Amino acid sequence: MEYKDYYRILGVDKRADEKEIKQAYRKLARKYHPDVNPNNKPAQETFKEINEAYDVLSDADKRRKYDALGANWKQYEQFQRAGSQGPFQWGGGAQYRTVTPEELESILGGLGGLGGLGGEAGGFSDFFRTFFGGGFDSPRAQSRARRGHDIEQPVEISLDEAYRGTTRILQKEGRRLEIKIPAGVKTGAKIRYAGEGAPGASGASSGDLFVRVQIAPHPIFEREGDDLRCEIPVELYTALLGGEVNVPTLKGQLALKIPAETQTGKTFRLAGQGMPRLNEPNVFGDLYAQVRVVLPERLTAAERDLVKQLARMRRRSDGTARSG
């Protein structure tokens, strides 16, 4: 199993802050998003790696565990495999020191239940699951009644799915568990399913399942709460003379009237064309469409002469206005 350098995957320094990590993730996610790279399997695999790295480095607790283990990840893999079969042998060659799981936790920096997240993160690597995919109970812990671990299961959905609501199917002990994700959900939201976590010890109750939602970057829209932002290209002639352009929305195209002499950067608000508000399906945010004026390319000689003529006329007009 290959070690995953999540910092290298995102192209950030180990001291990068939350903002730098998010910026790096967004840049790479847009580049390798499946919608931008249809039928490009290498790009899709890279996209999965980017999401896996972001899932860890954007979560303070996971990042702390990942940083603390460092080169010890192989020992942790052995430790996790040992499970409840007895104490873990820590060391090498003929010299061993027997440590309990509690002692190992202390050795690794008091990480507090390294495997406590449980479950399998769909689409993530074996390395990820080794770090964050399952726990153990020591023999001493098994002798006491103890509630089962909560399990956190990350799930990625598209912005379109967040707009309409969607479902995911998880397999749990041979049965299908349908996860309903409501319209308007945001990244980081957790959906709780009571009693669907790890089973308890000695007859105690099971833990809970928390499905943590992450919304993949969209190639067109940026989300700000319940509002959306996008950029719309407008031809120079339309910007100068006025006209109509099509604006994309998550419901389809809308016609937008562009006034004459519209400048690049001008933003239009389309009320009610944003995201639905969570638990209020009839309330929507707004869409803010920002104009980007597109200049014509490969001008003919005649077109170039006309532009020069317009420039001369504007200069004369500006000179007259100043002298008046």
C-alpha positions in Angstrom: 0.0 0.0 0.0 1.5 3.3 -1.1 2.0 6.2 1.3 -0.1 9.2 0.3 1.6 12.7 0.7 -1.6 14.8 0.9 0.4 18.0 1.0 2.2 17.1 -2.2 -1.1 16.1 -3.9 -2.5 19.6 -3.2 0.8 21.3 -3.8 0.9 23.1 -0.5 3.4 23.5 2.3 2.9 21.5 5.5 2.5 24.8 7.3 -0.3 25.9 5.0 -3.4 27.4 6.7 -7.0 26.5 6.0 -7.4 29.3 3.4 -4.4 28.2 1.4 -5.5 24.5 1.5 -9.0 25.5 0.3 -7.6 27.7 -2.5 -5.3 24.9 -3.7 -8.1 22.4 -3.6 -10.5 24.6 -5.6 -8.0 25.3 -8.3 -7.1 21.6 -8.8 -10.7 20.4 -8.4 -11.8 22.7 -11.2 -9.0 21.5 -13.4 -9.6 17.8 -12.9 -13.4 17.8 -12.4 -15.1 14.9 -14.3 -17.5 17.4 -15.9 -14.5 19.2 -17.4 -12.7 15.9 -18.3 -15.3 13.5 -19.6 -14.0 10.0 -20.4 -10.5 11.0 -19.0 -9.8 8.2 -16.5 -6.4 9.6 -15.3 -8.0 13.0 -14.6 -10.8 11.2 -12.7 -8.3 9.3 -10.6 -6.4 12.6 -9.9 -9.7 14.2 -8.9 -10.3 11.4 -6.3 -6.8 11.9 -4.9 -7.4 15.6 -4.6 -10.7 15.1 -2.7 -9.1 12.5 -0.4 -6.3 14.9 0.4 -8.7 17.8 1.0 -10.9 15.6 3.2 -8.0 15.1 5.6 -6.2 18.4 5.5 -9.4 20.5 5.7 -10.4 18.7 8.9 -8.3 19.8 11.9 -8.7 16.5 13.8 -7.8 14.3 10.8 -4.9 16.6 9.9 -3.5 16.4 13.4 -3.7 12.6 13.3 -2.1 12.4 9.9 0.7 14.8 10.8 1.4 13.0 14.1 1.7 9.6 12.6 4.0 10.6 9.7 6.6 7.9 9.1 4.9 5.7 11.7 2.0 4.9 9.4 3.2 1.3 8.7 3.3 0.6 12.5 -0.2 2.0 12.8 -1.3 -0.3 10.0 0.1 -3.3 12.0 -1.5 -2.0 15.1 -4.9 -1.7 13.5 -4.7 -5.2 12.1 -3.9 -6.5 15.5 -7.3 -5.3 16.6 -8.5 -7.1 19.7 -6.2 -10.1 19.4 -4.0 -8.9 22.2 -1.2 -6.4 23.0 0.8 -5.0 20.1 4.5 -5.8 19.9 6.4 -2.5 19.3 10.0 -2.6 18.2 12.3 -4.5 15.9 14.8 -7.3 15.9 15.2 -9.3 19.1 14.2 -6.4 21.4 10.5 -5.9 21.8 8.5 -3.9 24.3 4.8 -4.9 24.7 2.5 -1.9 24.8 -1.3 -1.8 25.2 -3.5 0.1 22.7 -3.8 2.8 25.4 0.0 3.2 25.6 0.3 3.3 21.9 -2.2 6.1 21.8 0.0 8.0 24.2 3.2 7.2 22.2 1.5 8.7 19.1 0.6 11.9 20.9 -2.7 11.2 22.7 -4.7 11.1 19.5 -7.8 9.9 21.1 -9.1 6.9 19.2 -7.2 6.8 15.9 -9.7 4.5 14.3 -12.8 6.0 15.8 -14.2 7.2 12.5 -15.0 3.7 11.3 -16.7 2.7 8.1 -15.3 2.8 4.6 -15.0 6.1 2.8 -16.4 5.3 -0.7 -13.9 6.3 -3.4 -11.0 6.7 -1.0 -7.7 4.8 -1.0 -6.7 1.9 1.2 -4.2 4.2 2.8 -7.0 6.6 3.8 -9.1 3.8 5.3 -6.0 2.6 7.2 -5.8 6.0 8.9 -9.4 6.8 9.3 -11.5 3.8 8.4 -12.0 1.6 11.5 -11.3 1.1 15.2 -10.6 -1.6 17.7 -11.4 -2.5 21.2 -8.7 -3.6 23.6 -9.3 -6.8 25.7 -9.8 -4.6 28.8 -12.3 -2.4 27.0 -14.2 -5.4 25.8 -14.9 -6.6 29.3 -17.0 -3.5 30.0 -20.3 -2.5 28.6 -19.6 0.4 26.3 -21.6 2.2 23.6 -20.4 1.6 20.1 -18.2 4.1 18.2 -19.9 6.7 16.1 -19.0 6.3 12.4 -18.5 9.3 10.1 -18.9 8.5 6.4 -17.9 11.1 3.9 -20.0 11.4 0.8 -19.4 13.7 -2.2 -22.3 15.0 -4.3 -22.5 17.5 -7.1 -23.9 21.0 -6.9 -26.8 19.9 -9.1 -27.6 17.1 -6.6 -27.4 19.6 -3.7 -29.9 21.7 -5.6 -32.4 19.0 -6.1 -31.6 16.6 -3.2 -30.4 13.1 -3.8 -29.8 9.7 -2.2 -26.8 7.4 -1.7 -26.9 3.7 -0.9 -24.5 2.3 1.8 -24.0 -1.4 2.4 -23.9 -2.3 6.1 -23.6 -5.9 7.2 -25.3 -7.2 4.2 -28.2 -4.8 4.1 -28.7 -1.6 2.1 -29.0 1.7 3.9 -30.6 4.5 1.9 -29.1 7.9 2.8 -31.4 10.8 1.9 -29.6 14.1 1.3 -32.0 17.0 1.3 -32.0 19.9 -1.2 -30.1 22.9 -0.1 -27.5 21.0 1.9 -24.1 22.6 2.3 -20.5 21.2 2.5 -19.8 20.1 6.0 -23.4 19.2 6.9 -23.8 16.0 8.8 -26.8 13.7 8.6 -27.3 11.5 11.6 -28.7 8.0 11.6 -29.1 6.8 15.1 -27.9 3.3 16.0 -26.2 2.7 12.6 -22.7 3.1 13.9 -20.4 0.4 15.3 -22.0 -2.1 17.6 -21.6 -1.6 21.4 -19.6 -3.9 23.7 -21.2 -6.3 26.2 -24.8 -5.5 25.1 -24.4 -1.7 25.1 -26.1 0.3 22.4 -24.6 0.9 18.9 -23.1 4.2 18.0 -24.5 6.5 15.4 -23.7 7.0 11.7 -22.9 10.6 10.6 -22.9 11.1 6.9 -20.7 14.2 6.2 -21.5 15.9 2.9 -19.0 17.5 0.6 -20.1 19.3 -2.5 -17.7 19.0 -5.5 -16.7 22.3 -7.1 -18.8 23.2 -10.1 -17.1 24.3 -13.4 -19.5 27.3 -13.8 -21.0 28.3 -10.4 -19.4 29.5 -7.1 -21.7 29.1 -4.1 -22.0 31.6 -1.3 -24.5 30.4 1.2 -27.8 30.1 -0.7 -26.6 32.4 -3.5 -24.7 31.5 -6.6 -22.2 33.5 -8.7 -21.1 32.9 -12.3 -19.4 34.8 -15.1 -21.1 35.4 -18.4 -19.2 36.2 -21.6 -20.7 39.1 -23.6 -19.5 40.0 -27.1 -18.1 43.5 -27.5 -20.9 44.5 -29.9 -23.6 43.5 -27.4 -21.9 45.3 -24.6 -21.7 48.5 -26.7 -25.1 48.4 -28.3 -27.1 46.3 -25.9 -28.9 43.0 -26.5 -29.7 39.7 -24.9 -27.4 36.9 -23.7 -28.2 33.5 -22.2 -27.3 33.0 -18.5 -26.9 29.4 -17.2 -28.8 28.4 -14.1 -29.3 25.1 -12.3 -32.8 25.0 -13.9 -31.7 25.8 -17.4 -30.9 28.8 -19.6 -32.4 32.3 -18.9 -32.4 35.3 -21.2 -30.8 38.4 -19.7 -31.2 41.9 -21.2 -27.9 43.7 -21.5 -28.1 47.5 -21.6 -26.0 49.5 -24.1 -22.5 50.4 -22.9 -22.3 47.7 -20.3 -18.8 47.5 -18.8 -16.9 44.4 -18.0 -17.3 43.4 -14.4 -21.0 44.7 -14.2 -23.0 42.2 -12.1 -26.7 41.4 -12.6 -28.8 39.9 -9.9 -31.3 37.2 -10.9 -33.6 36.9 -7.9 -34.6 33.4 -6.9 -32.2 31.6 -9.2 -29.8 30.4 -6.5 -29.9 27.4 -4.2 -32.9 26.3 -2.3 -32.8 27.0 1.4 -32.4 23.9 3.5 -35.7 22.7 4.9 -37.5 25.5 3.1 -37.8 24.1 -0.5 -39.9 27.1 -1.8 -37.3 29.7 -0.7 -34.3 30.3 -3.0 -31.2 32.4 -3.0 -30.2 34.6 -5.9 -27.8 34.2 -8.8 -25.2 37.0 -9.5 -24.0 37.0 -13.1 -20.9 39.0 -13.8 -20.2 40.3 -17.3 -16.9 39.5 -19.0 -16.7 41.4 -22.3 -15.1 39.3 -25.0 -13.1 41.1 -27.6 -13.2 40.0 -31.3 -10.2 38.1 -32.6 -8.6 37.8 -36.1 -9.9 41.1 -37.4 -10.0 41.6 -41.1 -8.4 44.6 -42.7 -11.8 46.2 -43.2 -12.7 45.6 -39.6 -9.5 47.0 -38.4 -10.1 50.2 -40.4 -13.5 50.6 -38.9 -12.0 50.3 -35.4 -9.4 52.9 -36.2 -12.2 55.1 -37.6 -14.2 54.7 -34.4 -11.1 55.5 -32.3 -10.5 58.8 -34.3 -14.1 59.8 -33.9 -13.9 59.2 -30.1 -10.8 61.2 -29.8 -12.3 64.1 -31.7 -15.4 63.8 -29.6 -13.4 63.8 -26.4 -11.4 66.8 -27.6 -14.5 68.8 -28.4 -16.0 68.0 -25.0 -12.9 69.2 -23.3 -12.6 72.4 -25.3 -16.3 73.2 -24.7 
